[in-house]
Amino acid sequence: MPQLRLALAQVNARVGDLDGNADLVVEQCLAAQEAGAHLVVFPEMMLTGYPIEDLAMRASLIRASRAAAHELAGRLEREGCGDLVAVVGFLDRADGLEDRVGIPKNAPLNSVAVLHGGAIVARQAKHHLWNYGVGDEIRNFVPGDTINIIQVGGVDVAIAICEDLWRDGPSAAAKAADAALLVVPNGSPYEADKDDARLDLCTQRAREGDCVLAYVNLVGGQDELVFDGDSIVVAPDGTVLGRSRQFVSELLVVDLDLPAATATMPDPAERFGGLAIKRTVISADPVPSYEPLEVTEHERLPRFEEMYRALVVGLRDYVVKNGFSSVLMGLSGGIDSTLVGTIAVDALGAENVFGVSNPSDWSSEHSRSDAAELAERTGLRLDTIPIAPIFDAYQQALKLDGLAEENLQARIRAVIWMGLSNQHGHLVLACGNKSELATGYSTIYGDAVGGYAPIKDVPKTLVWELARWRNAWAEQHGETPPIPENTISKPPSAELRPGQLDTDSLPPYDVLDAVLDAYVERDLGSADVIAEGFDPALVAKVVTLVDKAEYKRRQYPPGPKISRRNFGRDRRVPITNLWREDL
């Protein structure tokens, strides 16, 4: 059987950076050629980055993307990579399709270009547009109508793009066309436990198509999405032929023994499931035989480490890609801000992380000492600015009491953080967790201020689990655990009044998070939540808190999605809404 050396370029593209992304393609093609690859495949929308949302409909970007793809083909030839076949994602347009109601403006296509010999030799657009969860592609793209079979080194290679793989059809089309290899460029965001579903899907599609399947994914953060890589090559019998690491850029090179291409000549009338099949022969002769490489298969990260790495990558890329160099947060000595501080140090380095302690008359001594201990353990910079004199000045003018008095403290702290941000250019981090965000347990324009919220998709119980995991990881690697043990073990409190505890206002977090999982992540109605064994009064309280807090969530900063359903792109409910769950 013919041999083929395949390279999967798992890379971190930047949205809108066509020049930088093209440079990255050239860099990876040179590395793939140096490794002896015959075919290199890049992720979905490589040249523009992904997702580009409504930018897809901007005519200027479509023109720039198409021009960049043509320029890239010529540049690869000039760089000595003309014999290498490269599959590169880009933004294209469906020519001849006029603007009309129901068609996204300028008829954008989520496409790949096949580059070889200084030219684009084939193009294919995504057929099935992702329109659930955080996907909204029907708004931004028109579907493609062609399946490409490209012949490389005497091997027929089919192409599918991301969501195409999750639907029935592409594997069957590859089998019908006698393709030996199905390559799948992806922009598939991370969520916990998705790598298991991803491998199962790739295995299923490889078996259905009776072909090797190669899945290449983006890596890195884009606003609230994190891409984990986890590129995979699977044989028809389910054997993993190669698998990349998670959350890091990597060129995965895999040697394949594949059936020779069929002798069938291209047939302009060949179709499958309403899609035209277009065949392009790039090289019909098998490549000279060579000694194959050993299989590269990296182990999956443990569950808590996987989640933690996603948070680190999401924060780091948001900061770096948006032109910041440092971050600032309020450090209260509580578990949430302490975990955020630790994530920030891991993402950016201690020298770029600034904490501010703002004690009030009701702040406990352990809160101050725990914040100081975090700074000592991690090396981040901590400044202390007491708020009592500022609070007294406000009170002299406003004379607030009750909840308004409590929230005033949080809002004074926010003014301090934002003032320092404006003065020094730091990005302010909001430290709220998903449980607080769900129930509205935060002060709008107070502790909710910031430009990014690293743990907004992390329930409170998981905050503790990740803190314990991070300390355990440090001990296993001979490092100082970053999080003070007292911060993990003490009862959580906002400390806005004497003796205050979170449980004064909320159920115990283990119970609360279980109800939130049912109501928010699994979208069960209140009756179904109660049917799972929860107390009706408790469910009524939690559901009411969640429903009434939507206006706060809409004004909360973005943060990395790690769950199956985050607050943001995943869950869209109206603010002005009189519907209430009937218990």
DOSEGU-467222 format. One line per field, with one value per residue (C-alpha): residue in three letters; residue number from 1; x, y, z. Coordinates in steps of 0.5 Angstrom, whole numbers, plus 500, padded with zeros to 3 digits. Example, Ala and Ser with C-alpha at 12.3 -4.5 7.8 and 13.67 -1.06 7.14 Angstrom:
2
type ALA / SER
seq 1 / 2
xx 525 / 527
yy 491 / 498
zz 516 / 514
// end
This chain:
583
type MET / PRO / GLN / LEU / ARG / LEU / ALA / LEU / ALA / GLN / VAL / ASN / ALA / ARG / VAL / GLY / ASP / LEU / ASP / GLY / ASN / ALA / ASP / LEU / VAL / VAL / GLU / GLN / CYS / LEU / ALA / ALA / GLN / GLU / ALA / GLY / ALA / HIS / LEU / VAL / VAL / PHE / PRO / GLU / MET / MET / LEU / THR / GLY / TYR / PRO / ILE / GLU / ASP / LEU / ALA / MET / ARG / ALA / SER / LEU / ILE / ARG / ALA / SER / ARG / ALA / ALA / ALA / HIS / GLU / LEU / ALA / GLY / ARG / LEU / GLU / ARG / GLU / GLY / CYS / GLY / ASP / LEU / VAL / ALA / VAL / VAL / GLY / PHE / LEU / ASP / ARG / ALA / ASP / GLY / LEU / GLU / ASP / ARG / VAL / GLY / ILE / PRO / LYS / ASN / ALA / PRO / LEU / ASN / SER / VAL / ALA / VAL / LEU / HIS / GLY / GLY / ALA / ILE / VAL / ALA / ARG / GLN / ALA / LYS / HIS / HIS / LEU / TRP / ASN / TYR / GLY / VAL / GLY / ASP / GLU / ILE / ARG / ASN / PHE / VAL / PRO / GLY / ASP / THR / ILE / ASN / ILE / ILE / GLN / VAL / GLY / GLY / VAL / ASP / VAL / ALA / ILE / ALA / ILE / CYS / GLU / ASP / LEU / TRP / ARG / ASP / GLY / PRO / SER / ALA / ALA / ALA / LYS / ALA / ALA / ASP / ALA / ALA / LEU / LEU / VAL / VAL / PRO / ASN / GLY / SER / PRO / TYR / GLU / ALA / ASP / LYS / ASP / ASP / ALA / ARG / LEU / ASP / LEU / CYS / THR / GLN / ARG / ALA / ARG / GLU / GLY / ASP / CYS / VAL / LEU / ALA / TYR / VAL / ASN / LEU / VAL / GLY / GLY / GLN / ASP / GLU / LEU / VAL / PHE / ASP / GLY / ASP / SER / ILE / VAL / VAL / ALA / PRO / ASP / GLY / THR / VAL / LEU / GLY / ARG / SER / ARG / GLN / PHE / VAL / SER / GLU / LEU / LEU / VAL / VAL / ASP / LEU / ASP / LEU / PRO / ALA / ALA / THR / ALA / THR / MET / PRO / ASP / PRO / ALA / GLU / ARG / PHE / GLY / GLY / LEU / ALA / ILE / LYS / ARG / THR / VAL / ILE / SER / ALA / ASP / PRO / VAL / PRO / SER / TYR / GLU / PRO / LEU / GLU / VAL / THR / GLU / HIS / GLU / ARG / LEU / PRO / ARG / PHE / GLU / GLU / MET / TYR / ARG / ALA / LEU / VAL / VAL / GLY / LEU / ARG / ASP / TYR / VAL / VAL / LYS / ASN / GLY / PHE / SER / SER / VAL / LEU / MET / GLY / LEU / SER / GLY / GLY / ILE / ASP / SER / THR / LEU / VAL / GLY / THR / ILE / ALA / VAL / ASP / ALA / LEU / GLY / ALA / GLU / ASN / VAL / PHE / GLY / VAL / SER / ASN / PRO / SER / ASP / TRP / SER / SER / GLU / HIS / SER / ARG / SER / ASP / ALA / ALA / GLU / LEU / ALA / GLU / ARG / THR / GLY / LEU / ARG / LEU / ASP / THR / ILE / PRO / ILE / ALA / PRO / ILE / PHE / ASP / ALA / TYR / GLN / GLN / ALA / LEU / LYS / LEU / ASP / GLY / LEU / ALA / GLU / GLU / ASN / LEU / GLN / ALA / ARG / ILE / ARG / ALA / VAL / ILE / TRP / MET / GLY / LEU / SER / ASN / GLN / HIS / GLY / HIS / LEU / VAL / LEU / ALA / CYS / GLY / ASN / LYS / SER / GLU / LEU / ALA / THR / GLY / TYR / SER / THR / ILE / TYR / GLY / ASP / ALA / VAL / GLY / GLY / TYR / ALA / PRO / ILE / LYS / ASP / VAL / PRO / LYS / THR / LEU / VAL / TRP / GLU / LEU / ALA / ARG / TRP / ARG / ASN / ALA / TRP / ALA / GLU / GLN / HIS / GLY / GLU / THR / PRO / PRO / ILE / PRO / GLU / ASN / THR / ILE / SER / LYS / PRO / PRO / SER / ALA / GLU / LEU / ARG / PRO / GLY / GLN / LEU / ASP / THR / ASP / SER / LEU / PRO / PRO / TYR / ASP / VAL / LEU / ASP / ALA / VAL / LEU / ASP / ALA / TYR / VAL / GLU / ARG / ASP / LEU / GLY / SER / ALA / ASP / VAL / ILE / ALA / GLU / GLY / PHE / ASP / PRO / ALA / LEU / VAL / ALA / LYS / VAL / VAL / THR / LEU / VAL / ASP / LYS / ALA / GLU / TYR / LYS / ARG / ARG / GLN / TYR / PRO / PRO / GLY / PRO / LYS / ILE / SER / ARG / ARG / ASN / PHE / GLY / ARG / ASP / ARG / ARG / VAL / PRO / ILE / THR / ASN / LEU / TRP / ARG / GLU / ASP / LEU
seq 1 / 2 / 3 / 4 / 5 / 6 / 7 / 8 / 9 / 10 / 11 / 12 / 13 / 14 / 15 / 16 / 17 / 18 / 19 / 20 / 21 / 22 / 23 / 24 / 25 / 26 / 27 / 28 / 29 / 30 / 31 / 32 / 33 / 34 / 35 / 36 / 37 / 38 / 39 / 40 / 41 / 42 / 43 / 44 / 45 / 46 / 47 / 48 / 49 / 50 / 51 / 52 / 53 / 54 / 55 / 56 / 57 / 58 / 59 / 60 / 61 / 62 / 63 / 64 / 65 / 66 / 67 / 68 / 69 / 70 / 71 / 72 / 73 / 74 / 75 / 76 / 77 / 78 / 79 / 80 / 81 / 82 / 83 / 84 / 85 / 86 / 87 / 88 / 89 / 90 / 91 / 92 / 93 / 94 / 95 / 96 / 97 / 98 / 99 / 100 / 101 / 102 / 103 / 104 / 105 / 106 / 107 / 108 / 109 / 110 / 111 / 112 / 113 / 114 / 115 / 116 / 117 / 118 / 119 / 120 / 121 / 122 / 123 / 124 / 125 / 126 / 127 / 128 / 129 / 130 / 131 / 132 / 133 / 134 / 135 / 136 / 137 / 138 / 139 / 140 / 141 / 142 / 143 / 144 / 145 / 146 / 147 / 148 / 149 / 150 / 151 / 152 / 153 / 154 / 155 / 156 / 157 / 158 / 159 / 160 / 161 / 162 / 163 / 164 / 165 / 166 / 167 / 168 / 169 / 170 / 171 / 172 / 173 / 174 / 175 / 176 / 177 / 178 / 179 / 180 / 181 / 182 / 183 / 184 / 185 / 186 / 187 / 188 / 189 / 190 / 191 / 192 / 193 / 194 / 195 / 196 / 197 / 198 / 199 / 200 / 201 / 202 / 203 / 204 / 205 / 206 / 207 / 208 / 209 / 210 / 211 / 212 / 213 / 214 / 215 / 216 / 217 / 218 / 219 / 220 / 221 / 222 / 223 / 224 / 225 / 226 / 227 / 228 / 229 / 230 / 231 / 232 / 233 / 234 / 235 / 236 / 237 / 238 / 239 / 240 / 241 / 242 / 243 / 244 / 245 / 246 / 247 / 248 / 249 / 250 / 251 / 252 / 253 / 254 / 255 / 256 / 257 / 258 / 259 / 260 / 261 / 262 / 263 / 264 / 265 / 266 / 267 / 268 / 269 / 270 / 271 / 272 / 273 / 274 / 275 / 276 / 277 / 278 / 279 / 280 / 281 / 282 / 283 / 284 / 285 / 286 / 287 / 288 / 289 / 290 / 291 / 292 / 293 / 294 / 295 / 296 / 297 / 298 / 299 / 300 / 301 / 302 / 303 / 304 / 305 / 306 / 307 / 308 / 309 / 310 / 311 / 312 / 313 / 314 / 315 / 316 / 317 / 318 / 319 / 320 / 321 / 322 / 323 / 324 / 325 / 326 / 327 / 328 / 329 / 330 / 331 / 332 / 333 / 334 / 335 / 336 / 337 / 338 / 339 / 340 / 341 / 342 / 343 / 344 / 345 / 346 / 347 / 348 / 349 / 350 / 351 / 352 / 353 / 354 / 355 / 356 / 357 / 358 / 359 / 360 / 361 / 362 / 363 / 364 / 365 / 366 / 367 / 368 / 369 / 370 / 371 / 372 / 373 / 374 / 375 / 376 / 377 / 378 / 379 / 380 / 381 / 382 / 383 / 384 / 385 / 386 / 387 / 388 / 389 / 390 / 391 / 392 / 393 / 394 / 395 / 396 / 397 / 398 / 399 / 400 / 401 / 402 / 403 / 404 / 405 / 406 / 407 / 408 / 409 / 410 / 411 / 412 / 413 / 414 / 415 / 416 / 417 / 418 / 419 / 420 / 421 / 422 / 423 / 424 / 425 / 426 / 427 / 428 / 429 / 430 / 431 / 432 / 433 / 434 / 435 / 436 / 437 / 438 / 439 / 440 / 441 / 442 / 443 / 444 / 445 / 446 / 447 / 448 / 449 / 450 / 451 / 452 / 453 / 454 / 455 / 456 / 457 / 458 / 459 / 460 / 461 / 462 / 463 / 464 / 465 / 466 / 467 / 468 / 469 / 470 / 471 / 472 / 473 / 474 / 475 / 476 / 477 / 478 / 479 / 480 / 481 / 482 / 483 / 484 / 485 / 486 / 487 / 488 / 489 / 490 / 491 / 492 / 493 / 494 / 495 / 496 / 497 / 498 / 499 / 500 / 501 / 502 / 503 / 504 / 505 / 506 / 507 / 508 / 509 / 510 / 511 / 512 / 513 / 514 / 515 / 516 / 517 / 518 / 519 / 520 / 521 / 522 / 523 / 524 / 525 / 526 / 527 / 528 / 529 / 530 / 531 / 532 / 533 / 534 / 535 / 536 / 537 / 538 / 539 / 540 / 541 / 542 / 543 / 544 / 545 / 546 / 547 / 548 / 549 / 550 / 551 / 552 / 553 / 554 / 555 / 556 / 557 / 558 / 559 / 560 / 561 / 562 / 563 / 564 / 565 / 566 / 567 / 568 / 569 / 570 / 571 / 572 / 573 / 574 / 575 / 576 / 577 / 578 / 579 / 580 / 581 / 582 / 583
xx 500 / 502 / 505 / 504 / 507 / 501 / 502 / 497 / 499 / 495 / 496 / 494 / 491 / 489 / 482 / 483 / 491 / 491 / 499 / 501 / 497 / 500 / 507 / 504 / 502 / 509 / 513 / 509 / 509 / 517 / 517 / 513 / 517 / 523 / 520 / 518 / 511 / 507 / 501 / 500 / 493 / 491 / 485 / 478 / 479 / 486 / 488 / 482 / 482 / 476 / 470 / 470 / 462 / 459 / 466 / 465 / 460 / 464 / 466 / 473 / 475 / 472 / 477 / 483 / 482 / 481 / 487 / 491 / 490 / 492 / 498 / 500 / 500 / 505 / 509 / 510 / 512 / 517 / 519 / 521 / 514 / 511 / 511 / 508 / 500 / 497 / 490 / 489 / 482 / 480 / 474 / 471 / 465 / 459 / 460 / 454 / 449 / 446 / 444 / 437 / 433 / 435 / 442 / 448 / 450 / 456 / 455 / 461 / 463 / 467 / 472 / 479 / 484 / 488 / 495 / 500 / 505 / 504 / 496 / 490 / 488 / 481 / 477 / 471 / 466 / 463 / 456 / 453 / 453 / 454 / 448 / 447 / 451 / 456 / 455 / 451 / 454 / 447 / 447 / 454 / 455 / 452 / 453 / 458 / 455 / 462 / 466 / 473 / 477 / 484 / 489 / 496 / 502 / 497 / 492 / 485 / 484 / 477 / 475 / 470 / 470 / 469 / 461 / 461 / 464 / 459 / 453 / 452 / 454 / 462 / 464 / 459 / 461 / 469 / 467 / 463 / 468 / 473 / 477 / 483 / 484 / 479 / 482 / 478 / 480 / 477 / 475 / 472 / 472 / 474 / 469 / 470 / 470 / 469 / 476 / 472 / 466 / 471 / 475 / 469 / 466 / 473 / 473 / 466 / 467 / 473 / 469 / 463 / 468 / 473 / 478 / 483 / 481 / 485 / 482 / 486 / 484 / 486 / 489 / 489 / 483 / 479 / 474 / 470 / 472 / 478 / 481 / 484 / 488 / 487 / 488 / 487 / 489 / 485 / 485 / 478 / 479 / 479 / 487 / 489 / 495 / 497 / 494 / 497 / 498 / 492 / 493 / 500 / 502 / 504 / 506 / 503 / 507 / 504 / 506 / 500 / 500 / 494 / 490 / 492 / 487 / 482 / 483 / 476 / 477 / 473 / 466 / 463 / 456 / 459 / 454 / 453 / 447 / 446 / 453 / 458 / 464 / 470 / 476 / 483 / 489 / 495 / 500 / 498 / 505 / 506 / 512 / 518 / 518 / 521 / 522 / 516 / 516 / 514 / 507 / 506 / 500 / 500 / 496 / 490 / 491 / 487 / 480 / 482 / 489 / 485 / 480 / 485 / 490 / 484 / 483 / 490 / 490 / 484 / 486 / 493 / 491 / 485 / 491 / 496 / 492 / 488 / 495 / 495 / 501 / 499 / 493 / 490 / 485 / 482 / 485 / 481 / 484 / 478 / 478 / 476 / 480 / 486 / 485 / 484 / 491 / 494 / 491 / 494 / 501 / 501 / 498 / 503 / 508 / 508 / 512 / 505 / 500 / 498 / 493 / 490 / 488 / 482 / 480 / 475 / 473 / 469 / 475 / 478 / 485 / 486 / 483 / 489 / 494 / 492 / 492 / 499 / 501 / 499 / 503 / 509 / 508 / 507 / 511 / 505 / 505 / 500 / 499 / 494 / 489 / 484 / 477 / 475 / 476 / 473 / 467 / 466 / 467 / 461 / 457 / 457 / 454 / 449 / 448 / 446 / 444 / 443 / 444 / 446 / 451 / 454 / 454 / 458 / 464 / 464 / 463 / 469 / 474 / 472 / 473 / 480 / 481 / 479 / 483 / 489 / 488 / 487 / 493 / 498 / 494 / 493 / 487 / 482 / 480 / 473 / 474 / 466 / 465 / 459 / 455 / 455 / 454 / 448 / 444 / 446 / 451 / 455 / 455 / 454 / 459 / 463 / 466 / 463 / 467 / 473 / 475 / 475 / 473 / 477 / 473 / 466 / 464 / 467 / 462 / 464 / 465 / 470 / 473 / 475 / 477 / 482 / 485 / 486 / 489 / 493 / 497 / 497 / 501 / 506 / 507 / 508 / 513 / 517 / 514 / 511 / 503 / 501 / 494 / 494 / 491 / 487 / 484 / 481 / 479 / 475 / 468 / 467 / 464 / 464 / 465 / 461 / 458 / 460 / 460 / 457 / 458 / 455 / 451 / 447 / 444 / 445 / 444 / 451 / 455 / 455 / 447 / 447 / 451 / 447 / 441 / 444 / 447 / 440 / 437 / 442 / 447 / 441 / 436 / 431 / 424 / 423 / 418 / 424 / 429 / 425 / 423 / 431 / 430 / 431 / 427 / 421 / 423 / 430 / 429 / 424 / 429 / 435 / 430 / 428 / 435 / 437 / 432 / 432 / 440 / 440 / 441 / 447 / 450 / 449 / 454 / 459 / 466 / 467 / 471 / 473 / 468 / 469 / 462 / 457 / 453 / 456 / 453 / 454 / 454 / 451 / 445 / 441 / 435 / 431 / 432 / 425 / 421 / 415 / 416 / 417 / 417 / 411 / 412
yy 500 / 507 / 511 / 518 / 522 / 527 / 533 / 536 / 543 / 545 / 552 / 558 / 563 / 570 / 573 / 578 / 578 / 575 / 577 / 574 / 567 / 567 / 567 / 562 / 557 / 558 / 557 / 550 / 548 / 549 / 545 / 540 / 540 / 539 / 533 / 530 / 531 / 530 / 533 / 538 / 540 / 547 / 548 / 551 / 559 / 559 / 565 / 569 / 566 / 563 / 565 / 571 / 572 / 578 / 580 / 574 / 578 / 584 / 585 / 588 / 582 / 577 / 580 / 581 / 573 / 571 / 575 / 572 / 565 / 567 / 570 / 565 / 560 / 564 / 565 / 557 / 556 / 562 / 559 / 552 / 549 / 548 / 541 / 540 / 540 / 545 / 545 / 552 / 555 / 561 / 566 / 565 / 568 / 564 / 568 / 569 / 569 / 575 / 578 / 577 / 576 / 569 / 570 / 573 / 579 / 578 / 570 / 568 / 561 / 558 / 554 / 551 / 552 / 546 / 550 / 546 / 549 / 556 / 556 / 554 / 548 / 546 / 549 / 547 / 550 / 547 / 544 / 543 / 550 / 550 / 553 / 550 / 551 / 557 / 556 / 561 / 560 / 560 / 567 / 568 / 563 / 560 / 552 / 549 / 544 / 541 / 535 / 535 / 529 / 530 / 525 / 526 / 521 / 516 / 516 / 519 / 524 / 527 / 533 / 535 / 541 / 541 / 541 / 536 / 531 / 531 / 530 / 524 / 524 / 526 / 519 / 515 / 520 / 519 / 511 / 512 / 516 / 511 / 516 / 512 / 519 / 524 / 530 / 535 / 542 / 544 / 550 / 546 / 549 / 546 / 544 / 539 / 531 / 533 / 530 / 523 / 525 / 527 / 521 / 516 / 521 / 520 / 513 / 512 / 516 / 513 / 506 / 508 / 511 / 505 / 510 / 513 / 520 / 526 / 531 / 538 / 543 / 550 / 551 / 558 / 563 / 567 / 571 / 566 / 560 / 556 / 551 / 545 / 542 / 535 / 533 / 526 / 521 / 514 / 508 / 505 / 499 / 505 / 504 / 511 / 513 / 519 / 524 / 531 / 534 / 539 / 547 / 547 / 549 / 542 / 539 / 532 / 528 / 521 / 516 / 512 / 506 / 507 / 504 / 506 / 511 / 508 / 508 / 512 / 518 / 525 / 525 / 532 / 529 / 525 / 527 / 524 / 526 / 533 / 535 / 535 / 531 / 534 / 530 / 534 / 530 / 533 / 527 / 520 / 517 / 514 / 517 / 513 / 508 / 511 / 508 / 510 / 514 / 511 / 513 / 519 / 519 / 524 / 522 / 526 / 531 / 529 / 532 / 538 / 539 / 540 / 545 / 549 / 549 / 551 / 557 / 559 / 559 / 563 / 568 / 569 / 569 / 574 / 579 / 578 / 578 / 585 / 588 / 588 / 586 / 586 / 585 / 587 / 584 / 585 / 580 / 579 / 573 / 569 / 563 / 566 / 572 / 567 / 562 / 568 / 570 / 564 / 563 / 569 / 568 / 561 / 565 / 571 / 571 / 574 / 580 / 582 / 580 / 586 / 585 / 590 / 589 / 594 / 592 / 595 / 596 / 589 / 585 / 580 / 579 / 572 / 576 / 580 / 575 / 570 / 575 / 577 / 570 / 568 / 574 / 571 / 564 / 566 / 573 / 577 / 584 / 586 / 593 / 595 / 601 / 601 / 604 / 606 / 613 / 613 / 609 / 614 / 620 / 617 / 616 / 623 / 625 / 619 / 616 / 609 / 603 / 596 / 593 / 599 / 600 / 594 / 595 / 601 / 598 / 594 / 600 / 604 / 598 / 598 / 605 / 604 / 598 / 602 / 608 / 604 / 600 / 607 / 610 / 604 / 600 / 594 / 589 / 589 / 581 / 580 / 574 / 572 / 564 / 561 / 560 / 567 / 569 / 565 / 567 / 574 / 574 / 580 / 587 / 590 / 596 / 593 / 586 / 585 / 590 / 588 / 586 / 579 / 574 / 568 / 563 / 566 / 559 / 555 / 553 / 554 / 547 / 546 / 553 / 549 / 542 / 546 / 550 / 543 / 540 / 546 / 545 / 538 / 539 / 544 / 539 / 533 / 538 / 540 / 547 / 551 / 550 / 557 / 557 / 558 / 552 / 557 / 560 / 553 / 551 / 557 / 559 / 564 / 571 / 577 / 581 / 587 / 586 / 583 / 576 / 575 / 568 / 566 / 561 / 567 / 568 / 562 / 554 / 550 / 551 / 543 / 543 / 550 / 547 / 541 / 545 / 550 / 544 / 541 / 548 / 552 / 547 / 541 / 546 / 542 / 546 / 547 / 541 / 536 / 539 / 537 / 530 / 529 / 530 / 537 / 541 / 545 / 551 / 551 / 550 / 556 / 560 / 558 / 559 / 565 / 568 / 565 / 568 / 575 / 576 / 576 / 583 / 583 / 577 / 581 / 586 / 581 / 581 / 575 / 569 / 562 / 557 / 550 / 547 / 544 / 551 / 557 / 564 / 568 / 565 / 558 / 561 / 567 / 569 / 575 / 580 / 583 / 577 / 575 / 568 / 564 / 557 / 554 / 549
zz 500 / 499 / 505 / 506 / 512 / 515 / 519 / 523 / 525 / 532 / 533 / 536 / 531 / 532 / 530 / 525 / 524 / 517 / 516 / 523 / 522 / 515 / 518 / 522 / 517 / 513 / 519 / 520 / 513 / 513 / 520 / 516 / 510 / 515 / 518 / 511 / 511 / 504 / 507 / 512 / 515 / 519 / 523 / 521 / 519 / 520 / 516 / 520 / 526 / 529 / 531 / 527 / 529 / 525 / 522 / 517 / 513 / 512 / 505 / 506 / 511 / 506 / 500 / 505 / 507 / 499 / 497 / 503 / 501 / 494 / 497 / 502 / 496 / 492 / 499 / 500 / 493 / 494 / 501 / 498 / 500 / 493 / 493 / 500 / 500 / 505 / 507 / 510 / 513 / 511 / 510 / 502 / 499 / 495 / 488 / 484 / 490 / 491 / 498 / 500 / 506 / 510 / 506 / 511 / 508 / 502 / 503 / 507 / 507 / 512 / 507 / 507 / 501 / 498 / 497 / 492 / 487 / 488 / 487 / 490 / 487 / 491 / 495 / 500 / 504 / 511 / 509 / 516 / 520 / 527 / 531 / 538 / 544 / 543 / 535 / 531 / 524 / 521 / 522 / 519 / 513 / 508 / 507 / 502 / 496 / 494 / 497 / 495 / 494 / 493 / 491 / 494 / 493 / 490 / 496 / 495 / 501 / 503 / 507 / 512 / 517 / 524 / 525 / 518 / 523 / 528 / 523 / 519 / 512 / 511 / 513 / 508 / 503 / 504 / 503 / 497 / 494 / 496 / 500 / 504 / 509 / 511 / 514 / 519 / 520 / 527 / 531 / 537 / 544 / 550 / 555 / 561 / 559 / 551 / 549 / 551 / 546 / 541 / 541 / 541 / 535 / 531 / 532 / 530 / 523 / 522 / 522 / 518 / 513 / 513 / 512 / 517 / 520 / 522 / 526 / 527 / 532 / 534 / 541 / 545 / 548 / 544 / 548 / 553 / 548 / 550 / 544 / 547 / 541 / 542 / 535 / 533 / 528 / 528 / 524 / 521 / 527 / 532 / 533 / 535 / 530 / 534 / 539 / 541 / 547 / 550 / 551 / 547 / 540 / 537 / 530 / 530 / 525 / 523 / 518 / 514 / 510 / 506 / 500 / 493 / 490 / 485 / 478 / 477 / 473 / 475 / 474 / 473 / 475 / 481 / 487 / 494 / 498 / 494 / 494 / 488 / 489 / 486 / 485 / 484 / 482 / 485 / 485 / 482 / 484 / 490 / 494 / 495 / 501 / 507 / 514 / 519 / 525 / 532 / 534 / 538 / 543 / 549 / 555 / 557 / 563 / 569 / 570 / 575 / 571 / 564 / 567 / 571 / 564 / 560 / 565 / 565 / 557 / 557 / 561 / 558 / 551 / 553 / 556 / 551 / 545 / 547 / 548 / 556 / 560 / 567 / 571 / 578 / 582 / 589 / 594 / 600 / 603 / 600 / 596 / 590 / 589 / 592 / 586 / 581 / 583 / 583 / 576 / 574 / 576 / 572 / 566 / 566 / 571 / 578 / 576 / 572 / 577 / 582 / 588 / 592 / 599 / 601 / 609 / 612 / 619 / 618 / 615 / 619 / 621 / 617 / 611 / 611 / 613 / 608 / 602 / 605 / 605 / 598 / 595 / 599 / 596 / 589 / 589 / 586 / 588 / 594 / 596 / 602 / 601 / 607 / 605 / 612 / 611 / 604 / 607 / 612 / 608 / 603 / 609 / 612 / 605 / 604 / 611 / 608 / 612 / 611 / 604 / 601 / 606 / 605 / 598 / 598 / 601 / 595 / 590 / 594 / 592 / 585 / 584 / 587 / 582 / 576 / 578 / 579 / 572 / 569 / 572 / 570 / 565 / 568 / 566 / 572 / 574 / 577 / 582 / 582 / 581 / 577 / 584 / 585 / 578 / 578 / 584 / 583 / 590 / 588 / 588 / 581 / 580 / 586 / 586 / 579 / 575 / 571 / 564 / 565 / 570 / 570 / 574 / 572 / 569 / 576 / 581 / 588 / 590 / 584 / 586 / 592 / 588 / 584 / 589 / 593 / 586 / 585 / 592 / 591 / 584 / 587 / 592 / 587 / 583 / 589 / 589 / 595 / 595 / 593 / 596 / 604 / 607 / 612 / 605 / 603 / 610 / 613 / 611 / 606 / 607 / 604 / 610 / 609 / 616 / 622 / 623 / 616 / 612 / 605 / 608 / 611 / 604 / 600 / 601 / 603 / 596 / 595 / 595 / 591 / 586 / 585 / 584 / 579 / 575 / 574 / 573 / 569 / 566 / 564 / 563 / 567 / 570 / 577 / 578 / 575 / 579 / 585 / 582 / 583 / 591 / 592 / 597 / 594 / 598 / 597 / 589 / 589 / 593 / 588 / 582 / 584 / 585 / 578 / 574 / 578 / 577 / 569 / 569 / 573 / 569 / 562 / 565 / 568 / 564 / 559 / 562 / 560 / 558 / 561 / 563 / 558 / 559 / 561 / 562 / 556 / 549 / 551 / 555 / 553 / 556 / 556 / 562 / 562 / 563 / 567 / 566 / 573 / 574 / 577 / 583
// end
